[in-house]
Amino acid sequence: MTDIHFRHQYIQEQLELKGIIRVEEIARKLGVTGATIRRDLRILESQHAIQRGHGNAVPVKRKATDPPLNEKYKVKPFEKLRIAEAAAKLLDENDSFMVTSGSTIEAFVRKLEPRGEHFAVSASIHLARLLLGKSGVEVFLLGGRIIKDSLSVRDHTSINTLSGLRCNKLFFSCDGFDLQAGVTSAYLEESQLNIEMVKACPQRILLADSSKYGKVGFGRTCDLRDISVLITDSGLSRKAREEIEMLGVKLIVV
């Protein structure tokens, strides 16, 4: 019989790799009974390390947070850069587009190489200034109360303004994305703004590094199936990739 610490480590490694484990499959691979694995899962659940289901287990859904922008820059910086480069290639000639705030979206804006004449809508003062530095880009900055940490707006004024706008594409980020919970933000006001942006754009391109998978924020923007393209990094498990693609989402892994 395998050591209990080895089993617990193996279970958590498999969850990280696959996103879900089956009791009987783990028991067979470790050469123990299903009862032993179920007992292991009860222990891990009591430690808030996993969530048990019927004959299976999944990782605990982590709470999505919205740290200050200077802290966001430190999380997966190289992955965000590759995500931004892939997203920039999706901007076609003369596209109109919207952008939300965030460090990954900032990297995307910096990588943009406009072709033709573009109309851009931004909720972020900082990103609007960066867009203004691009030739051929006309910028519309949403109004409203400014959030100091992100230099962006997300109140009823900006939400109401969006009701009269339409663009080809939305390039947006999130604080968490999950198969069941969908795309979420830490703050309700931000998700409400993003909801209106989703409504205003037929093509929705989500830029989200793999650290955000499985996290759930307070405000819900949309289902995963509502997005057109998800650009993420190779840290996303194979199981999660397959399940997301089954929803009809085009997945780009960098």
Helices and strands as residue ranges (DSSP letters): H 4-18, E 21-22, H 23-30, H 34-46, E 50-52, E 56-59, E 62-63, H 69-72, H 77-88, E 96-99, H 103-111, E 118-122, H 125-132, E 137-141, E 146-147, E 152-153, H 156-162, E 169-172, E 176-178, E 182-185, H 188-200, E 203-207, G 210-212, E 215-216, E 219-222, G 224-226, E 229-232, H 238-246, E 250-253
